[in-house]
Amino acid sequence: MTIHTIIGVAASVCTAVSLLPQLVKIARDKKASDISYWMLAILISGLALWVWYGVMAKIIL
């Protein structure tokens, strides 16, 4: 598995599971007014990995 593939998989996992911390927070607190900072951190990490993946794809291809 190449580093390019690993970054793509990591990006997709991060963006896919980024909503889970928010759902847990809503279920635990019984209100949706606050935002989970873990959700934002995971989502931003996933999006940054997608940008990195795209840059690497441009360089490799």
N, C-alpha and C positions, 0 to 999 in steps of 0.2 A: 504494500500500500504506500503510495507516494504522500509526501507532505501536503501536496495540493488536495488530495482526496481527504486526508485527515482534517484539514482546515474546513473543507466543505461539509463534512459530516458533523464536526463540532459546531459550525455555524447553524446548521439545520436543527441540531438537538437544542441548542441554546434558544433559538427563536421559537421552537415548538413548545418547550417546557417553561418559557418565561411567564406564562399566565398562571402557572400553578401556585406560586407564592401569594399572588393576589387572591386566588380562590380560597386558599387556606385561611388567609387573613379575614376574608369576608365571612367564611363559615364560623371561625372562632369568635369574631367580634360582633357578628350579627348586624353589621352595617357596612355599607360600601362607600362611605364618604372619604375614608383615608386611603392613601395609596401605599402599596408595599414597596419599599426601597429595594428589596431583593429582586422584585419583578423588574424594576427599571434597570438594575445592574446587570441582570442576566440578559435582558432584551438588548441593551446597549452593547454588551459583549458579543452577542450573536450578530448584531448588525455590523459591528466593527470587523468581525471575522468574515462576513459576506463581502465587505469592501476589500479586505485583504485577499480573499479568494478570487474576486474579480480582477484585481491587479495582477495576481500571479497567473491567472488564466490568460490575460492579455500578453504577459511576458512569455509564457510557455508556448502559446499558440501562435 
